Amino acid sequence: MKYYIIAGEASGDLHASNLMKALQKEDSNANFRFWGGDLMQNVGGTLVKHYKERAFMGFVEVIMNLSKIFKDISFCKNDIETFNPDVIIFIDNSGFNLRIAKWAKQKGFRTNYYVSPQVWASRASRVHAIKRDVDAMYVILPFEKVFYKDKFNYDVTFVGHPLIDAIADRTQVDEFKFRTTHKLNDKPIIALLPGSRKQEITKMLSVMLSLVDDFQDYQFVIAGAPSQDFSFYKTFIKNSNISFVSNKTYDLLSVSTAALVTSGTATLETALFKVPQVVCYKGSNISYQIAKRIITLKYISLVNLIMDKEVVTELIQNDFNKKRLKQELEFILDPYNRAKLFLDYYDLEKKLGGKGASEKTAKEIFKSIKT
């Protein structure tokens, strides 16, 4: 069978690559053509366009790049028609994917969506388009199934969260070897996860690294994103207590004592590694003001959203400053506070539904194609 898959960022690349591996087990003749990243390319098939070529952060940045986005949409439609897949699989990335889904449905292509757009956070009216244009939706957060059914009478399939598989199936790291390889000392590690786009990394690291002199008993280690070169991060490393590890975020988290994490999928990854964290976010003022008016959620981190309570502290926009960040880092380094957080993390993992998300989704997709 022929599968056309569209993912738009690092997390989508991860989830799509695991889905592709699972599809290969179901379909020995699976032929993939995709928009994604290195992880998908490692599985096999044809990479049409890398996600780092179209990574735009915030409303303002998107508006400034509308011409390029529309060219990509047009190119994608032509490419799909030429490939003529048995199914198109969309991975999150709603701004791009929902436009393609509308066109694809009108053209008679089978449309499946894995990892729902965050319609429960803002612009819920998009669900009407999803019901019209998407043949099957596979969701990875437990509250999403309830949201779709109760508010829009749309039946979707909850398959569990693929991060559980990605973390459980990874090779365990040897901490001594890891520290030696990356020239880390024996101090406890505070991991810095500043995001994957240049704009956000610059904003986040400028505040995160302001704490270095206040925590001399720890070492700060920047988790480098696969989409960025070391030359970009090098300008931030101005202290002997700052280190850098490229494209090894899971290994880094597995040996870390605490983490400062930019809001996004990384907050959930950090929680599944049972690392106490402070969630951080700061965007351009215009983007933030727009977001405030359309996002209806109590929280921004997946950890708090899934648990429906404040498990981890969120420092957003003006609250993300040196004084507050220092206070919150001291808080999660305290043994009593850490113990309570660990219990919440274990409850979080139970809610996510266990292993097998990729396999469940692959079986459903392949079965629907065969019928």
C-alpha positions, -999 to 999 in steps of 0.1 A, spaced: 0 0 0 10 36 -6 11 60 24 15 98 22 23 112 56 25 149 66 43 159 99 54 194 107 79 195 136 102 174 157 75 157 178 55 149 147 86 134 131 90 111 162 54 99 163 52 95 125 85 74 124 71 50 151 38 48 132 57 40 100 76 12 117 43 -3 130 28 0 95 57 -20 81 49 -48 105 13 -48 92 21 -42 55 54 -57 42 49 -37 10 44 -3 26 55 25 4 60 58 22 62 93 8 63 121 35 69 155 48 88 151 80 123 148 94 154 126 100 136 100 121 110 93 93 138 92 67 157 66 88 126 43 85 126 45 48 106 60 19 109 93 2 112 126 21 95 154 2 103 183 25 120 186 59 100 202 87 129 226 95 123 243 61 89 254 73 91 259 111 74 292 119 67 302 155 38 324 165 11 343 147 34 371 135 59 347 120 33 328 102 18 359 87 52 370 75 57 337 57 22 332 42 35 333 6 59 304 13 32 285 32 7 288 3 34 277 -22 41 246 0 3 238 1 0 240 -37 31 219 -41 19 193 -16 -15 189 -35 3 183 -68 27 158 -51 -2 138 -36 -20 136 -69 12 123 -86 19 97 -59 -18 87 -57 -17 72 -22 -41 46 -7 -43 68 24 -31 103 36 -20 104 72 -19 138 89 2 142 121 -9 173 141 3 204 122 -33 217 119 -27 250 100 -12 231 70 -29 197 74 -65 208 76 -62 227 43 -48 196 26 -74 174 42 -103 196 28 -88 194 -7 -80 156 -4 -115 147 8 -130 165 -22 -106 146 -45 -117 113 -30 -85 104 -11 -88 84 22 -79 108 50 -67 97 85 -54 119 113 -30 107 140 -23 131 169 -52 156 170 -48 193 164 -53 211 197 -88 221 189 -97 217 225 -74 246 233 -86 272 207 -109 276 177 -129 245 185 -151 253 155 -124 236 134 -139 203 145 -167 208 120 -141 208 92 -124 178 108 -157 158 108 -163 167 72 -128 161 59 -112 133 81 -123 97 77 -108 86 110 -91 104 139 -67 87 163 -62 107 195 -34 103 220 -48 122 250 -75 107 271 -96 139 274 -97 143 236 -121 114 230 -146 129 255 -142 164 240 -150 152 205 -179 131 215 -196 153 241 -192 186 223 -194 176 186 -208 140 186 -178 129 167 -164 94 174 -126 92 176 -103 65 187 -81 69 218 -49 48 212 -28 59 241 3 82 239 32 72 216 57 88 239 53 59 263 65 35 236 93 58 225 106 61 260 101 24 270 117 10 239 149 32 240 182 17 250 191 26 286 220 50 289 251 43 309 254 75 330 292 73 335 297 67 297 272 95 289 290 120 311 324 110 299 314 112 262 299 146 265 326 159 289 302 165 318 314 166 354 300 147 383 277 176 395 239 169 394 224 180 360 198 206 354 186 200 318 176 230 297 150 222 270 146 256 252 126 244 222 135 237 186 131 270 167 157 298 168 133 325 180 121 306 210 155 291 218 170 326 220 142 339 242 142 309 266 180 305 270 185 342 278 165 337 310 173 300 318 211 307 317 208 337 340 206 312 369 239 296 363 259 316 389 232 310 416 234 272 414 271 265 415 266 230 429 248 219 397 257 219 360 234 233 333 232 212 302 215 225 270 195 199 250 203 208 214 175 203 189 182 182 158 171 211 136 198 234 149 236 233 145 260 237 174 273 270 160 240 286 169 241 274 205 278 282 209 270 319 214 251 311 246 278 290 263 298 317 282 303 299 315 323 268 324 292 255 342 272 253 310 274 223 287 257 212 255 244 178 243 230 176 207 200 154 198 202 133 229 174 148 249 161 114 262 195 103 274 200 137 290 167 136 308 174 101 321 204 114 341 190 148 351 180 160 385 157 188 373 147 205 341 137 239 328 114 232 298 98 252 271 61 245 269 52 218 243 56 180 240 89 182 260 69 189 292 53 155 289 85 138 279 102 153 310 74 140 332 75 105 318 112 105 327 101 115 362 123 146 362 109 176 383 105 206 360 95 242 356 75 249 324 85 281 306 71 301 277 77 335 263 67 346 228 65 379 210 41 404 227 18 405 197 16 367 194 10 364 232 -18 390 231 -35 372 202 -31 338 219 -46 351 252 -77 360 234 -83 327 216 -69 301 240 -95 290 266 -74 266 287 -65 269 324 -30 255 317 -5 254 288 15 223 297 3 188 287 11 176 322 -13 199 339 -39 196 311 -40 158 314 -41 158 352 -66 187 353 -46 204 381 -14 223 386 12 195 389 41 216 374 46 253 377 41 273 345 59 306 341 43 324 311 54 356 294 62 382 321 63 356 349 91 340 331 119 360 346 151 353 366 135 359 401 105 336 396 125 310 378 151 308 406 123 304 432 107 276 413 140 258 406 148 259 443 113 245 450 117 214 427 152 207 441 137 204 476 134 166 485 99 169 500 85 187 469 101 163 446 85 133 463 50 147 459 57 155 422 69 119 416 35 106 428 17 129 404 39 118 376 30 81 382 -7 90 381 -1 109 348 14 78 332 -15 56 342 -39 81 325 -20 79 292 -32 44 286 0 23 285 21 10 256 11 3 220 -2 35 205 16 32 172 7 -5 168 -30 1 176 -31 30 151 -13 11 124 -36 -19 127 -67 4 124 -53 22 94 -42 -9 75 -75 -26 82 -95 4 69 -75 3 37 -80 -34 31 -118 -32 35 
